Every structure is written in structure tokens, then in C-alpha cells.
Amino acid sequence: MKIGIVIQRYGAEVLGGSEQLCRLLAERLCEHHDIEVLTTCARD
């Protein structure tokens, strides 16, 4: 299954509630699904 996740910031260096939850979810789902994360290049 292909899944797209849209989040305003993404990456290990980005600390925050929704951003961290999204990254952890994507990392777990990619074991069984094709995940694509769509984001901006904003740092703050």
C-alpha cells in the first residue's frame, strides 16, 4: 500500500510533538508499506 504523509517540518533534527509523532509513524509503517513524506524546507 502507498501512503502519503503531509507535515510542515520533518527530520531527526526537528523536535516537536506532531513532527516527532509523524516521523515515528512513518518509520514504523515503512516496514510494510511504501511511505512518502511531503514537507516544506522550513526549519522553524
Kinemage of the C-alpha trace (Angstrom):
@kinemage 1
@onewidth
@group {chain A} dominant
@subgroup {mainchain}
@vectorlist {calphas} color= white
{ca met a 1} P 0.000 0.000 0.000
{ca lys a 2} L 1.231 3.520 -0.789
{ca ile a 3} L 0.759 6.113 1.947
{ca gly a 4} L 1.488 9.833 1.771
{ca ile a 5} L 2.087 11.836 4.945
{ca val a 6} L 1.984 15.653 4.884
{ca ile a 7} L 3.718 17.539 7.703
{ca gln a 8} L 5.080 21.093 7.964
{ca arg a 9} L 8.584 20.019 9.130
{ca tyr a 10} L 10.258 16.598 9.088
{ca gly a 11} L 13.528 15.064 10.180
{ca ala a 12} L 15.501 13.760 13.127
{ca glu a 13} L 16.695 17.290 13.966
{ca val a 14} L 13.120 18.603 14.207
{ca leu a 15} L 11.828 18.351 17.759
{ca gly a 16} L 8.142 18.774 18.377
{ca gly a 17} L 5.014 16.845 19.201
{ca ser a 18} L 3.335 16.381 15.839
{ca glu a 19} L 6.599 16.329 13.878
{ca gln a 20} L 8.150 13.640 16.051
{ca leu a 21} L 4.957 11.567 16.048
{ca cys a 22} L 4.786 11.764 12.252
{ca arg a 23} L 8.409 10.653 11.864
{ca leu a 24} L 7.960 7.718 14.256
{ca leu a 25} L 4.770 6.680 12.464
{ca ala a 26} L 6.448 6.861 9.045
{ca glu a 27} L 9.438 4.843 10.266
{ca arg a 28} L 7.190 2.124 11.654
{ca leu a 29} L 4.860 1.976 8.645
{ca cys a 30} L 7.712 1.808 6.100
{ca glu a 31} L 8.444 -1.755 7.208
{ca his a 32} L 5.294 -2.936 5.416
{ca his a 33} L 4.178 -0.044 3.184
{ca asp a 34} L 5.549 2.414 0.633
{ca ile a 35} L 5.659 5.744 2.529
{ca glu a 36} L 6.194 9.183 1.015
{ca val a 37} L 6.562 12.200 3.313
{ca leu a 38} L 5.663 15.573 1.823
{ca thr a 39} L 7.026 18.574 3.695
{ca thr a 40} L 8.414 22.087 3.425
{ca cys a 41} L 12.043 23.071 3.840
{ca ala a 42} L 11.233 25.259 6.893
{ca arg a 43} L 13.443 24.763 9.969
{ca asp a 44} L 11.339 26.728 12.484
